[in-house]
Amino acid sequence: MLLNRKCVMGIGENYRGNISVTESGKDCQYWTSNFPHRITEFNVTEMMTEKNLIENYCRNPDTSPKGPWCFSRDPLVRREECIVPICGQPLKSAPTAPPKPVYDQKDCTRDYGLEYSGTMSVSARNMQCLKWNSPKAIKLSKGKTFLPEVKLVGNHCRNPDGDMEGPWCYVDHPNITFDYCNIKLCDDPLDAFLEEDTLSGRTVLQGTRTSYFNPRSFGKGEDECGIRPKFEQIKVKDQNEQELTDSYAASRIVKGVNAQEGSAPWQVMLYRKAPQELLCGASLISDQWILTAAHCILYPPWDKNFTANDILVRVGKHYRAKFEKQTEKIVALDEIILHPKYNWKENLDRDIALLHLRKPLTFTENIAPICLPTKAVAKTPDDSISGDSCEGDSGGPFVMKNPEDDRWYQIGIVSWGEGCDRRGKYGFYTHLFRMRKWVLKVIADEETES
């Protein structure tokens, strides 16, 4: 007969308590999740019932002699033992997870640093800033519209283009032209940000679409983005469009339906060359550029640190598992650019990467770009993006259709989630509009360098 399962006897194989913190106070990872650590030691699904692998409670599924343990939520610590009650012995005080940081608006710079007038002149990656009137900075600034009220003094960090990532500066580096500065920003709402067309002095009239990118560096696709050749282009709705748009409106997407061919022509699949395996999803934003999550490229807990030579891009696909000779194309990359503030060690903040194709693509009925969001499109009632994502969706686009112009826009990039379709657990997405100035500057730099 088994005694109280809320305490440990022997090595604790039968422990069924609800402690979910490691001996050093780290939160436990959910057993059904692969974030931050992929579980490869055993098959969780097969062992779930027998070993009672529920939630993120400490268990001993592999009969470790050290007793119950769990995978930790710390990307730098894979697994750790737990302090659990031992039957018949005085109860030891178990550690508690450290309190979650409380965000405050003290000692931070408002309005994305537009009014910052400090003297910081070293970037967040410890690179010396160039003087704004230096020949290189002047060359890099050519063609860019800066706010006249932002005074460019010496080589001090400033935010002359209204970048939502805050003050930045040009740097003298062989592979990087600019970098952000380590200045704490207040969490200003999206309403505080001026639309990019206002910043650059352009106006957008109803029914009129203006270009945001220079086609010499961006390539083709901005004018025709978000209009699917098999649907909007010929005034046909796909059979699942209403269900899809309703689910986006509800900010929750579950139990997806089978898509019609050509219904997501911007969808991209990233493959590892050797050994050949599917790495992540991605999205096509022009005939030269692809967006994905940074953790698809660099994430040490999963042994990911890929270069452009390691990855193949497959576009125009409908079926994931088979080669579609008539519709798909396989192309190579020549450059990968991660966001400089990407933080894999803590919270996957700024989980975004730009990939440049070695050769431009030709658009077809099954290959077409998605639009990047404007503020009007990106703004939701609570200024948040939520939905349900499965971990195999990483890097793929979170999209919505804008009824104002009948185009599809990418609102976010699938970053991570805990399992799939779990009550109270949602997917996390990179907010693409907030990253848009970074995307613009990176792509514009390609033209300057060439």
C-alpha positions, 0 to 999 in steps of 0.5 A: 500500500502506498503511503502519502504521495505528497512526501518522498520515500526512497528516491521519490518515484511515487511523489505526487505533490505540487512543488514546482520550484528547484532547490535553488529557487528556479521555476520548473518548466512545464513537462509538455513544453520544450521551452526553454529546454527540449526534452530528449531524454525520454518521451513525455507523452508516453510517460505522462500517465504512468509518471504523473507528468502534469503541469510543472510539478517536480517528479522523478520519471527517470529514477534519478538517485537524487530524487524528484527534479524538473527542467528549469525555466532558466535557459542556462540551467537545464535540470535541477533537483527539488526540495520535497518533504521526506516521509517521517522527517520534519518538513524542510522549508522549500525555496520559493521562486524569486518575485517577478520583477515589478515594472515601474515608470521611475528613472526611465526615459519617456516617448522612446527617448525623443527628448533624451539630451544626455551624453551617453556616447557608447552603444549597448554593445560597447561600441564607440558612437560616431559623431553625427557630423562625421563623413560616415554618419553623414553618408549613412544619414543620406535620404533619411528623414530626421526630426528637426527638434532632435538636436544631434550633438557630438557623438551622443546617443539620440533618436532622430527618426522616432525609433520605438527602440529608443536612442541609437547612434552610428558606429564604426564597425565592418558589419554594423552601421548603427547600434542602440544605446543602453537607455531605460525606456518607459513602457509608453503606449502605442498611441504615444508613437507617431505614425512613420508617415507623419514622421517622414512628412508624408500623408496617407490618404484613404485608398492611397498606398505609399511606399515605406521601403526603398525598392533598391534595398528592399526589392519588389513586393511592397506595392503588391503585399498582402494581396493573394493571387488566388483570392484578393487579386481575383476577388475570391474569398477562400473557404476558411477566411471568415473563420480565420478572421473571426479567430483573430478578432477574438485574439485566440486561435485554436484547432486550426483548419486545413488551408486552401492552396495559395491561402498563405503565399507568404509562408516560408519554411526554414530547413537545416541543410545537414542533417536535413530537418525542419527548423522553423516557419518564417514569412516573405516580406519582399522578393529578397527579405524574410522575417523569422524569430531570432531563436530559430537561428540562435538559441544555445539551449537547443544547440542552435547557432546557425549561419546563412550557409546552414539553412535552406529556404522553401517557399510556395509550399502547401504540404509540409512533408512532401516536395511540390515540384510544380509550386515550391522553390528552394533558395539559399541565404547570404545574410542573417541579421539578429536584433541587437537587443535579442535576449535569449538568456532571460525572456526571448525579448526582441525575438526577431531576425531578418534573412536576406536571399542570395537571389531574388524570388519571382512571385507566383500564385503560391509565392507572394509577400505579406505586408508589414503593419502600420500603427492603425493596423497593429493597434488592438483594443488593449495594445497587445497581441495574444493567441494560441501557438504550438511550438512547431509554429516558431518563427511563423507569422501572426497575420490579420486581414485589414478590411480597410484595404482588403490586404493581409498584414503580419502583426507578430512573429510566433516566439514561444508557447507552453505546449499547445492549446492549454487552458490559461497558457497562451503563445507569445509573439514579437510585436512587429510594429514596434520593430519596424524602424529597426527593420527599415534601418537594417534594410536601408543599410544594405543599400548604403553598404552596396 
